[in-house]
Amino acid sequence: FNIIAIPLLVGMGQDDALHVYHRYQEGGPGSIARAVRETGAAIFLTTFTTSVGFAGIFFSNHRGLLSLAKISVVGIILCWIAAVVVLPAALRIVEWRRALRGAST
């Protein structure tokens, strides 16, 4: 059952990150906080509703389904953290490095 969850998690993580990155590109450098503020709530809602859907499987009496629920809920939450914490941090590091290169020339 977990084989089914992995492509789903990859797709949701990619979708979340693309929404944040696209909003960041619209605003340009320095707009990381705005990008997360504008897209973070929508990403949170999709993460929450999908997690609640998979959490319903926690009540099953089947070890395979229980494992699917665990991996899906944890994976979806980690995708959200990656989209609203890790990606903005990486974008900020890229901005910082570009500013240092520009200041040294």
Phi and psi restraints in degrees (range 20) as a CNS / XPLOR table:
assign (resid 1 and name C) (resid 2 and name N)
       (resid 2 and name CA) (resid 2 and name C) 1.0 -67.1 20.0 2
assign (resid 2 and name N) (resid 2 and name CA)
       (resid 2 and name C) (resid 3 and name N) 1.0 -23.5 20.0 2
assign (resid 2 and name C) (resid 3 and name N)
       (resid 3 and name CA) (resid 3 and name C) 1.0 -60.3 20.0 2
assign (resid 3 and name N) (resid 3 and name CA)
       (resid 3 and name C) (resid 4 and name N) 1.0 -33.2 20.0 2
assign (resid 3 and name C) (resid 4 and name N)
       (resid 4 and name CA) (resid 4 and name C) 1.0 -70.1 20.0 2
assign (resid 4 and name N) (resid 4 and name CA)
       (resid 4 and name C) (resid 5 and name N) 1.0 -36.1 20.0 2
assign (resid 4 and name C) (resid 5 and name N)
       (resid 5 and name CA) (resid 5 and name C) 1.0 -73.3 20.0 2
assign (resid 5 and name N) (resid 5 and name CA)
       (resid 5 and name C) (resid 6 and name N) 1.0 -32.2 20.0 2
assign (resid 5 and name C) (resid 6 and name N)
       (resid 6 and name CA) (resid 6 and name C) 1.0 -63.1 20.0 2
assign (resid 6 and name N) (resid 6 and name CA)
       (resid 6 and name C) (resid 7 and name N) 1.0 -49.2 20.0 2
assign (resid 6 and name C) (resid 7 and name N)
       (resid 7 and name CA) (resid 7 and name C) 1.0 -62.1 20.0 2
assign (resid 7 and name N) (resid 7 and name CA)
       (resid 7 and name C) (resid 8 and name N) 1.0 -34.7 20.0 2
assign (resid 7 and name C) (resid 8 and name N)
       (resid 8 and name CA) (resid 8 and name C) 1.0 -61.6 20.0 2
assign (resid 8 and name N) (resid 8 and name CA)
       (resid 8 and name C) (resid 9 and name N) 1.0 -45.6 20.0 2
assign (resid 8 and name C) (resid 9 and name N)
       (resid 9 and name CA) (resid 9 and name C) 1.0 -65.9 20.0 2
assign (resid 9 and name N) (resid 9 and name CA)
       (resid 9 and name C) (resid 10 and name N) 1.0 -41.2 20.0 2
assign (resid 9 and name C) (resid 10 and name N)
       (resid 10 and name CA) (resid 10 and name C) 1.0 -61.7 20.0 2
assign (resid 10 and name N) (resid 10 and name CA)
       (resid 10 and name C) (resid 11 and name N) 1.0 -44.1 20.0 2
assign (resid 10 and name C) (resid 11 and name N)
       (resid 11 and name CA) (resid 11 and name C) 1.0 -65.2 20.0 2
assign (resid 11 and name N) (resid 11 and name CA)
       (resid 11 and name C) (resid 12 and name N) 1.0 -42.6 20.0 2
assign (resid 11 and name C) (resid 12 and name N)
       (resid 12 and name CA) (resid 12 and name C) 1.0 -67.2 20.0 2
assign (resid 12 and name N) (resid 12 and name CA)
       (resid 12 and name C) (resid 13 and name N) 1.0 -40.6 20.0 2
assign (resid 12 and name C) (resid 13 and name N)
       (resid 13 and name CA) (resid 13 and name C) 1.0 -63.5 20.0 2
assign (resid 13 and name N) (resid 13 and name CA)
       (resid 13 and name C) (resid 14 and name N) 1.0 -41.7 20.0 2
assign (resid 13 and name C) (resid 14 and name N)
       (resid 14 and name CA) (resid 14 and name C) 1.0 -65.8 20.0 2
assign (resid 14 and name N) (resid 14 and name CA)
       (resid 14 and name C) (resid 15 and name N) 1.0 -42.8 20.0 2
assign (resid 14 and name C) (resid 15 and name N)
       (resid 15 and name CA) (resid 15 and name C) 1.0 -62.5 20.0 2
assign (resid 15 and name N) (resid 15 and name CA)
       (resid 15 and name C) (resid 16 and name N) 1.0 -45.4 20.0 2
assign (resid 15 and name C) (resid 16 and name N)
       (resid 16 and name CA) (resid 16 and name C) 1.0 -60.4 20.0 2
assign (resid 16 and name N) (resid 16 and name CA)
       (resid 16 and name C) (resid 17 and name N) 1.0 -47.3 20.0 2
assign (resid 16 and name C) (resid 17 and name N)
       (resid 17 and name CA) (resid 17 and name C) 1.0 -66.1 20.0 2
assign (resid 17 and name N) (resid 17 and name CA)
       (resid 17 and name C) (resid 18 and name N) 1.0 -38.1 20.0 2
assign (resid 17 and name C) (resid 18 and name N)
       (resid 18 and name CA) (resid 18 and name C) 1.0 -65.6 20.0 2
assign (resid 18 and name N) (resid 18 and name CA)
       (resid 18 and name C) (resid 19 and name N) 1.0 -36.1 20.0 2
assign (resid 18 and name C) (resid 19 and name N)
       (resid 19 and name CA) (resid 19 and name C) 1.0 -63.4 20.0 2
assign (resid 19 and name N) (resid 19 and name CA)
       (resid 19 and name C) (resid 20 and name N) 1.0 -45.5 20.0 2
assign (resid 19 and name C) (resid 20 and name N)
       (resid 20 and name CA) (resid 20 and name C) 1.0 -64.8 20.0 2
assign (resid 20 and name N) (resid 20 and name CA)
       (resid 20 and name C) (resid 21 and name N) 1.0 -46.3 20.0 2
assign (resid 20 and name C) (resid 21 and name N)
       (resid 21 and name CA) (resid 21 and name C) 1.0 -64.9 20.0 2
assign (resid 21 and name N) (resid 21 and name CA)
       (resid 21 and name C) (resid 22 and name N) 1.0 -40.6 20.0 2
assign (resid 21 and name C) (resid 22 and name N)
       (resid 22 and name CA) (resid 22 and name C) 1.0 -63.3 20.0 2
assign (resid 22 and name N) (resid 22 and name CA)
       (resid 22 and name C) (resid 23 and name N) 1.0 -42.0 20.0 2
assign (resid 22 and name C) (resid 23 and name N)
       (resid 23 and name CA) (resid 23 and name C) 1.0 -64.2 20.0 2
assign (resid 23 and name N) (resid 23 and name CA)
       (resid 23 and name C) (resid 24 and name N) 1.0 -38.2 20.0 2
assign (resid 23 and name C) (resid 24 and name N)
       (resid 24 and name CA) (resid 24 and name C) 1.0 -63.5 20.0 2
assign (resid 24 and name N) (resid 24 and name CA)
       (resid 24 and name C) (resid 25 and name N) 1.0 -42.9 20.0 2
assign (resid 24 and name C) (resid 25 and name N)
       (resid 25 and name CA) (resid 25 and name C) 1.0 -63.5 20.0 2
assign (resid 25 and name N) (resid 25 and name CA)
       (resid 25 and name C) (resid 26 and name N) 1.0 -36.1 20.0 2
assign (resid 25 and name C) (resid 26 and name N)
       (resid 26 and name CA) (resid 26 and name C) 1.0 -62.7 20.0 2
assign (resid 26 and name N) (resid 26 and name CA)
       (resid 26 and name C) (resid 27 and name N) 1.0 -38.8 20.0 2
assign (resid 26 and name C) (resid 27 and name N)
       (resid 27 and name CA) (resid 27 and name C) 1.0 -85.8 20.0 2
assign (resid 27 and name N) (resid 27 and name CA)
       (resid 27 and name C) (resid 28 and name N) 1.0 -24.2 20.0 2
assign (resid 27 and name C) (resid 28 and name N)
       (resid 28 and name CA) (resid 28 and name C) 1.0 82.3 20.0 2
assign (resid 28 and name N) (resid 28 and name CA)
       (resid 28 and name C) (resid 29 and name N) 1.0 -176.4 20.0 2
assign (resid 28 and name C) (resid 29 and name N)
       (resid 29 and name CA) (resid 29 and name C) 1.0 -55.6 20.0 2
assign (resid 29 and name N) (resid 29 and name CA)
       (resid 29 and name C) (resid 30 and name N) 1.0 139.2 20.0 2
assign (resid 29 and name C) (resid 30 and name N)
       (resid 30 and name CA) (resid 30 and name C) 1.0 90.4 20.0 2
assign (resid 30 and name N) (resid 30 and name CA)
       (resid 30 and name C) (resid 31 and name N) 1.0 0.3 20.0 2
assign (resid 30 and name C) (resid 31 and name N)
       (resid 31 and name CA) (resid 31 and name C) 1.0 -107.0 20.0 2
assign (resid 31 and name N) (resid 31 and name CA)
       (resid 31 and name C) (resid 32 and name N) 1.0 23.0 20.0 2
assign (resid 31 and name C) (resid 32 and name N)
       (resid 32 and name CA) (resid 32 and name C) 1.0 -63.5 20.0 2
assign (resid 32 and name N) (resid 32 and name CA)
       (resid 32 and name C) (resid 33 and name N) 1.0 -46.9 20.0 2
assign (resid 32 and name C) (resid 33 and name N)
       (resid 33 and name CA) (resid 33 and name C) 1.0 -61.4 20.0 2
assign (resid 33 and name N) (resid 33 and name CA)
       (resid 33 and name C) (resid 34 and name N) 1.0 -41.5 20.0 2
assign (resid 33 and name C) (resid 34 and name N)
       (resid 34 and name CA) (resid 34 and name C) 1.0 -65.5 20.0 2
assign (resid 34 and name N) (resid 34 and name CA)
       (resid 34 and name C) (resid 35 and name N) 1.0 -41.0 20.0 2
assign (resid 34 and name C) (resid 35 and name N)
       (resid 35 and name CA) (resid 35 and name C) 1.0 -62.0 20.0 2
assign (resid 35 and name N) (resid 35 and name CA)
       (resid 35 and name C) (resid 36 and name N) 1.0 -43.3 20.0 2
assign (resid 35 and name C) (resid 36 and name N)
       (resid 36 and name CA) (resid 36 and name C) 1.0 -69.9 20.0 2
assign (resid 36 and name N) (resid 36 and name CA)
       (resid 36 and name C) (resid 37 and name N) 1.0 -39.6 20.0 2
assign (resid 36 and name C) (resid 37 and name N)
       (resid 37 and name CA) (resid 37 and name C) 1.0 -63.9 20.0 2
assign (resid 37 and name N) (resid 37 and name CA)
       (resid 37 and name C) (resid 38 and name N) 1.0 -40.6 20.0 2
assign (resid 37 and name C) (resid 38 and name N)
       (resid 38 and name CA) (resid 38 and name C) 1.0 -78.1 20.0 2
assign (resid 38 and name N) (resid 38 and name CA)
       (resid 38 and name C) (resid 39 and name N) 1.0 -32.3 20.0 2
assign (resid 38 and name C) (resid 39 and name N)
       (resid 39 and name CA) (resid 39 and name C) 1.0 -105.0 20.0 2
assign (resid 39 and name N) (resid 39 and name CA)
       (resid 39 and name C) (resid 40 and name N) 1.0 -17.8 20.0 2
assign (resid 39 and name C) (resid 40 and name N)
       (resid 40 and name CA) (resid 40 and name C) 1.0 -59.9 20.0 2
assign (resid 40 and name N) (resid 40 and name CA)
       (resid 40 and name C) (resid 41 and name N) 1.0 -40.6 20.0 2
assign (resid 40 and name C) (resid 41 and name N)
       (resid 41 and name CA) (resid 41 and name C) 1.0 -66.3 20.0 2
assign (resid 41 and name N) (resid 41 and name CA)
       (resid 41 and name C) (resid 42 and name N) 1.0 -42.5 20.0 2
assign (resid 41 and name C) (resid 42 and name N)
       (resid 42 and name CA) (resid 42 and name C) 1.0 -65.3 20.0 2
assign (resid 42 and name N) (resid 42 and name CA)
       (resid 42 and name C) (resid 43 and name N) 1.0 -42.0 20.0 2
assign (resid 42 and name C) (resid 43 and name N)
       (resid 43 and name CA) (resid 43 and name C) 1.0 -64.7 20.0 2
assign (resid 43 and name N) (resid 43 and name CA)
       (resid 43 and name C) (resid 44 and name N) 1.0 -39.7 20.0 2
assign (resid 43 and name C) (resid 44 and name N)
       (resid 44 and name CA) (resid 44 and name C) 1.0 -61.5 20.0 2
assign (resid 44 and name N) (resid 44 and name CA)
       (resid 44 and name C) (resid 45 and name N) 1.0 -43.3 20.0 2
assign (resid 44 and name C) (resid 45 and name N)
       (resid 45 and name CA) (resid 45 and name C) 1.0 -64.0 20.0 2
assign (resid 45 and name N) (resid 45 and name CA)
       (resid 45 and name C) (resid 46 and name N) 1.0 -41.8 20.0 2
assign (resid 45 and name C) (resid 46 and name N)
       (resid 46 and name CA) (resid 46 and name C) 1.0 -66.9 20.0 2
assign (resid 46 and name N) (resid 46 and name CA)
       (resid 46 and name C) (resid 47 and name N) 1.0 -38.2 20.0 2
assign (resid 46 and name C) (resid 47 and name N)
       (resid 47 and name CA) (resid 47 and name C) 1.0 -64.4 20.0 2
assign (resid 47 and name N) (resid 47 and name CA)
       (resid 47 and name C) (resid 48 and name N) 1.0 -45.3 20.0 2
assign (resid 47 and name C) (resid 48 and name N)
       (resid 48 and name CA) (resid 48 and name C) 1.0 -62.4 20.0 2
assign (resid 48 and name N) (resid 48 and name CA)
       (resid 48 and name C) (resid 49 and name N) 1.0 -48.7 20.0 2
assign (resid 48 and name C) (resid 49 and name N)
       (resid 49 and name CA) (resid 49 and name C) 1.0 -66.8 20.0 2
assign (resid 49 and name N) (resid 49 and name CA)
       (resid 49 and name C) (resid 50 and name N) 1.0 -37.9 20.0 2
assign (resid 49 and name C) (resid 50 and name N)
       (resid 50 and name CA) (resid 50 and name C) 1.0 -67.9 20.0 2
assign (resid 50 and name N) (resid 50 and name CA)
       (resid 50 and name C) (resid 51 and name N) 1.0 -39.6 20.0 2
assign (resid 50 and name C) (resid 51 and name N)
       (resid 51 and name CA) (resid 51 and name C) 1.0 -64.1 20.0 2
assign (resid 51 and name N) (resid 51 and name CA)
       (resid 51 and name C) (resid 52 and name N) 1.0 -41.5 20.0 2
assign (resid 51 and name C) (resid 52 and name N)
       (resid 52 and name CA) (resid 52 and name C) 1.0 -63.5 20.0 2
assign (resid 52 and name N) (resid 52 and name CA)
       (resid 52 and name C) (resid 53 and name N) 1.0 -39.4 20.0 2
assign (resid 52 and name C) (resid 53 and name N)
       (resid 53 and name CA) (resid 53 and name C) 1.0 -61.7 20.0 2
assign (resid 53 and name N) (resid 53 and name CA)
       (resid 53 and name C) (resid 54 and name N) 1.0 -46.2 20.0 2
assign (resid 53 and name C) (resid 54 and name N)
       (resid 54 and name CA) (resid 54 and name C) 1.0 -72.5 20.0 2
assign (resid 54 and name N) (resid 54 and name CA)
       (resid 54 and name C) (resid 55 and name N) 1.0 -30.1 20.0 2
assign (resid 54 and name C) (resid 55 and name N)
       (resid 55 and name CA) (resid 55 and name C) 1.0 -65.1 20.0 2
assign (resid 55 and name N) (resid 55 and name CA)
       (resid 55 and name C) (resid 56 and name N) 1.0 -23.9 20.0 2
assign (resid 55 and name C) (resid 56 and name N)
       (resid 56 and name CA) (resid 56 and name C) 1.0 -61.2 20.0 2
assign (resid 56 and name N) (resid 56 and name CA)
       (resid 56 and name C) (resid 57 and name N) 1.0 -24.5 20.0 2
assign (resid 56 and name C) (resid 57 and name N)
       (resid 57 and name CA) (resid 57 and name C) 1.0 -74.9 20.0 2
assign (resid 57 and name N) (resid 57 and name CA)
       (resid 57 and name C) (resid 58 and name N) 1.0 -15.2 20.0 2
assign (resid 57 and name C) (resid 58 and name N)
       (resid 58 and name CA) (resid 58 and name C) 1.0 -58.3 20.0 2
assign (resid 58 and name N) (resid 58 and name CA)
       (resid 58 and name C) (resid 59 and name N) 1.0 -22.2 20.0 2
assign (resid 58 and name C) (resid 59 and name N)
       (resid 59 and name CA) (resid 59 and name C) 1.0 -88.7 20.0 2
assign (resid 59 and name N) (resid 59 and name CA)
       (resid 59 and name C) (resid 60 and name N) 1.0 3.3 20.0 2
assign (resid 59 and name C) (resid 60 and name N)
       (resid 60 and name CA) (resid 60 and name C) 1.0 -77.8 20.0 2
assign (resid 60 and name N) (resid 60 and name CA)
       (resid 60 and name C) (resid 61 and name N) 1.0 160.3 20.0 2
assign (resid 60 and name C) (resid 61 and name N)
       (resid 61 and name CA) (resid 61 and name C) 1.0 -109.3 20.0 2
assign (resid 61 and name N) (resid 61 and name CA)
       (resid 61 and name C) (resid 62 and name N) 1.0 40.5 20.0 2
assign (resid 61 and name C) (resid 62 and name N)
       (resid 62 and name CA) (resid 62 and name C) 1.0 -132.7 20.0 2
assign (resid 62 and name N) (resid 62 and name CA)
       (resid 62 and name C) (resid 63 and name N) 1.0 123.4 20.0 2
assign (resid 62 and name C) (resid 63 and name N)
       (resid 63 and name CA) (resid 63 and name C) 1.0 -62.9 20.0 2
assign (resid 63 and name N) (resid 63 and name CA)
       (resid 63 and name C) (resid 64 and name N) 1.0 -35.2 20.0 2
assign (resid 63 and name C) (resid 64 and name N)
       (resid 64 and name CA) (resid 64 and name C) 1.0 -65.3 20.0 2
assign (resid 64 and name N) (resid 64 and name CA)
       (resid 64 and name C) (resid 65 and name N) 1.0 -44.5 20.0 2
assign (resid 64 and name C) (resid 65 and name N)
       (resid 65 and name CA) (resid 65 and name C) 1.0 -67.4 20.0 2
assign (resid 65 and name N) (resid 65 and name CA)
       (resid 65 and name C) (resid 66 and name N) 1.0 -38.0 20.0 2
assign (resid 65 and name C) (resid 66 and name N)
       (resid 66 and name CA) (resid 66 and name C) 1.0 -62.9 20.0 2
assign (resid 66 and name N) (resid 66 and name CA)
       (resid 66 and name C) (resid 67 and name N) 1.0 -41.7 20.0 2
assign (resid 66 and name C) (resid 67 and name N)
       (resid 67 and name CA) (resid 67 and name C) 1.0 -64.1 20.0 2
assign (resid 67 and name N) (resid 67 and name CA)
       (resid 67 and name C) (resid 68 and name N) 1.0 -40.4 20.0 2
assign (resid 67 and name C) (resid 68 and name N)
       (resid 68 and name CA) (resid 68 and name C) 1.0 -60.6 20.0 2
assign (resid 68 and name N) (resid 68 and name CA)
       (resid 68 and name C) (resid 69 and name N) 1.0 -44.2 20.0 2
assign (resid 68 and name C) (resid 69 and name N)
       (resid 69 and name CA) (resid 69 and name C) 1.0 -62.6 20.0 2
assign (resid 69 and name N) (resid 69 and name CA)
       (resid 69 and name C) (resid 70 and name N) 1.0 -45.4 20.0 2
assign (resid 69 and name C) (resid 70 and name N)
       (resid 70 and name CA) (resid 70 and name C) 1.0 -61.5 20.0 2
assign (resid 70 and name N) (resid 70 and name CA)
       (resid 70 and name C) (resid 71 and name N) 1.0 -50.1 20.0 2
assign (resid 70 and name C) (resid 71 and name N)
       (resid 71 and name CA) (resid 71 and name C) 1.0 -66.3 20.0 2
assign (resid 71 and name N) (resid 71 and name CA)
       (resid 71 and name C) (resid 72 and name N) 1.0 -34.9 20.0 2
assign (resid 71 and name C) (resid 72 and name N)
       (resid 72 and name CA) (resid 72 and name C) 1.0 -70.4 20.0 2
assign (resid 72 and name N) (resid 72 and name CA)
       (resid 72 and name C) (resid 73 and name N) 1.0 -47.0 20.0 2
assign (resid 72 and name C) (resid 73 and name N)
       (resid 73 and name CA) (resid 73 and name C) 1.0 -64.7 20.0 2
assign (resid 73 and name N) (resid 73 and name CA)
       (resid 73 and name C) (resid 74 and name N) 1.0 -47.0 20.0 2
assign (resid 73 and name C) (resid 74 and name N)
       (resid 74 and name CA) (resid 74 and name C) 1.0 -64.2 20.0 2
assign (resid 74 and name N) (resid 74 and name CA)
       (resid 74 and name C) (resid 75 and name N) 1.0 -43.6 20.0 2
assign (resid 74 and name C) (resid 75 and name N)
       (resid 75 and name CA) (resid 75 and name C) 1.0 -63.4 20.0 2
assign (resid 75 and name N) (resid 75 and name CA)
       (resid 75 and name C) (resid 76 and name N) 1.0 -41.3 20.0 2
assign (resid 75 and name C) (resid 76 and name N)
       (resid 76 and name CA) (resid 76 and name C) 1.0 -67.1 20.0 2
assign (resid 76 and name N) (resid 76 and name CA)
       (resid 76 and name C) (resid 77 and name N) 1.0 -39.9 20.0 2
assign (resid 76 and name C) (resid 77 and name N)
       (resid 77 and name CA) (resid 77 and name C) 1.0 -64.9 20.0 2
assign (resid 77 and name N) (resid 77 and name CA)
       (resid 77 and name C) (resid 78 and name N) 1.0 -40.6 20.0 2
assign (resid 77 and name C) (resid 78 and name N)
       (resid 78 and name CA) (resid 78 and name C) 1.0 -65.4 20.0 2
assign (resid 78 and name N) (resid 78 and name CA)
       (resid 78 and name C) (resid 79 and name N) 1.0 -35.1 20.0 2
assign (resid 78 and name C) (resid 79 and name N)
       (resid 79 and name CA) (resid 79 and name C) 1.0 -63.2 20.0 2
assign (resid 79 and name N) (resid 79 and name CA)
       (resid 79 and name C) (resid 80 and name N) 1.0 -41.0 20.0 2
assign (resid 79 and name C) (resid 80 and name N)
       (resid 80 and name CA) (resid 80 and name C) 1.0 -63.9 20.0 2
assign (resid 80 and name N) (resid 80 and name CA)
       (resid 80 and name C) (resid 81 and name N) 1.0 -44.0 20.0 2
assign (resid 80 and name C) (resid 81 and name N)
       (resid 81 and name CA) (resid 81 and name C) 1.0 -61.8 20.0 2
assign (resid 81 and name N) (resid 81 and name CA)
       (resid 81 and name C) (resid 82 and name N) 1.0 -41.3 20.0 2
assign (resid 81 and name C) (resid 82 and name N)
       (resid 82 and name CA) (resid 82 and name C) 1.0 -63.2 20.0 2
assign (resid 82 and name N) (resid 82 and name CA)
       (resid 82 and name C) (resid 83 and name N) 1.0 -38.0 20.0 2
assign (resid 82 and name C) (resid 83 and name N)
       (resid 83 and name CA) (resid 83 and name C) 1.0 -75.0 20.0 2
assign (resid 83 and name N) (resid 83 and name CA)
       (resid 83 and name C) (resid 84 and name N) 1.0 -34.1 20.0 2
assign (resid 83 and name C) (resid 84 and name N)
       (resid 84 and name CA) (resid 84 and name C) 1.0 -105.3 20.0 2
assign (resid 84 and name N) (resid 84 and name CA)
       (resid 84 and name C) (resid 85 and name N) 1.0 -7.1 20.0 2
assign (resid 84 and name C) (resid 85 and name N)
       (resid 85 and name CA) (resid 85 and name C) 1.0 -121.4 20.0 2
assign (resid 85 and name N) (resid 85 and name CA)
       (resid 85 and name C) (resid 86 and name N) 1.0 -57.0 20.0 2
assign (resid 85 and name C) (resid 86 and name N)
       (resid 86 and name CA) (resid 86 and name C) 1.0 -69.6 20.0 2
assign (resid 86 and name N) (resid 86 and name CA)
       (resid 86 and name C) (resid 87 and name N) 1.0 -48.4 20.0 2
assign (resid 86 and name C) (resid 87 and name N)
       (resid 87 and name CA) (resid 87 and name C) 1.0 -60.9 20.0 2
assign (resid 87 and name N) (resid 87 and name CA)
       (resid 87 and name C) (resid 88 and name N) 1.0 -48.6 20.0 2
assign (resid 87 and name C) (resid 88 and name N)
       (resid 88 and name CA) (resid 88 and name C) 1.0 -60.5 20.0 2
assign (resid 88 and name N) (resid 88 and name CA)
       (resid 88 and name C) (resid 89 and name N) 1.0 -36.3 20.0 2
assign (resid 88 and name C) (resid 89 and name N)
       (resid 89 and name CA) (resid 89 and name C) 1.0 -64.7 20.0 2
assign (resid 89 and name N) (resid 89 and name CA)
       (resid 89 and name C) (resid 90 and name N) 1.0 -41.6 20.0 2
assign (resid 89 and name C) (resid 90 and name N)
       (resid 90 and name CA) (resid 90 and name C) 1.0 -65.7 20.0 2
assign (resid 90 and name N) (resid 90 and name CA)
       (resid 90 and name C) (resid 91 and name N) 1.0 -40.2 20.0 2
assign (resid 90 and name C) (resid 91 and name N)
       (resid 91 and name CA) (resid 91 and name C) 1.0 -63.8 20.0 2
assign (resid 91 and name N) (resid 91 and name CA)
       (resid 91 and name C) (resid 92 and name N) 1.0 -38.4 20.0 2
assign (resid 91 and name C) (resid 92 and name N)
       (resid 92 and name CA) (resid 92 and name C) 1.0 -65.6 20.0 2
assign (resid 92 and name N) (resid 92 and name CA)
       (resid 92 and name C) (resid 93 and name N) 1.0 -39.4 20.0 2
assign (resid 92 and name C) (resid 93 and name N)
       (resid 93 and name CA) (resid 93 and name C) 1.0 -64.1 20.0 2
assign (resid 93 and name N) (resid 93 and name CA)
       (resid 93 and name C) (resid 94 and name N) 1.0 -40.8 20.0 2
assign (resid 93 and name C) (resid 94 and name N)
       (resid 94 and name CA) (resid 94 and name C) 1.0 -62.4 20.0 2
assign (resid 94 and name N) (resid 94 and name CA)
       (resid 94 and name C) (resid 95 and name N) 1.0 -44.2 20.0 2
assign (resid 94 and name C) (resid 95 and name N)
       (resid 95 and name CA) (resid 95 and name C) 1.0 -61.0 20.0 2
assign (resid 95 and name N) (resid 95 and name CA)
       (resid 95 and name C) (resid 96 and name N) 1.0 -43.2 20.0 2
assign (resid 95 and name C) (resid 96 and name N)
       (resid 96 and name CA) (resid 96 and name C) 1.0 -63.0 20.0 2
assign (resid 96 and name N) (resid 96 and name CA)
       (resid 96 and name C) (resid 97 and name N) 1.0 -44.0 20.0 2
assign (resid 96 and name C) (resid 97 and name N)
       (resid 97 and name CA) (resid 97 and name C) 1.0 -65.4 20.0 2
assign (resid 97 and name N) (resid 97 and name CA)
       (resid 97 and name C) (resid 98 and name N) 1.0 -38.6 20.0 2
assign (resid 97 and name C) (resid 98 and name N)
       (resid 98 and name CA) (resid 98 and name C) 1.0 -65.1 20.0 2
assign (resid 98 and name N) (resid 98 and name CA)
       (resid 98 and name C) (resid 99 and name N) 1.0 -38.4 20.0 2
assign (resid 98 and name C) (resid 99 and name N)
       (resid 99 and name CA) (resid 99 and name C) 1.0 -66.0 20.0 2
assign (resid 99 and name N) (resid 99 and name CA)
       (resid 99 and name C) (resid 100 and name N) 1.0 -39.1 20.0 2
assign (resid 99 and name C) (resid 100 and name N)
       (resid 100 and name CA) (resid 100 and name C) 1.0 -66.7 20.0 2
assign (resid 100 and name N) (resid 100 and name CA)
       (resid 100 and name C) (resid 101 and name N) 1.0 -40.2 20.0 2
assign (resid 100 and name C) (resid 101 and name N)
       (resid 101 and name CA) (resid 101 and name C) 1.0 -64.3 20.0 2
assign (resid 101 and name N) (resid 101 and name CA)
       (resid 101 and name C) (resid 102 and name N) 1.0 -41.7 20.0 2
assign (resid 101 and name C) (resid 102 and name N)
       (resid 102 and name CA) (resid 102 and name C) 1.0 -66.7 20.0 2
assign (resid 102 and name N) (resid 102 and name CA)
       (resid 102 and name C) (resid 103 and name N) 1.0 -35.0 20.0 2
assign (resid 102 and name C) (resid 103 and name N)
       (resid 103 and name CA) (resid 103 and name C) 1.0 -74.6 20.0 2
assign (resid 103 and name N) (resid 103 and name CA)
       (resid 103 and name C) (resid 104 and name N) 1.0 -27.6 20.0 2
assign (resid 103 and name C) (resid 104 and name N)
       (resid 104 and name CA) (resid 104 and name C) 1.0 -83.2 20.0 2
assign (resid 104 and name N) (resid 104 and name CA)
       (resid 104 and name C) (resid 105 and name N) 1.0 -14.6 20.0 2
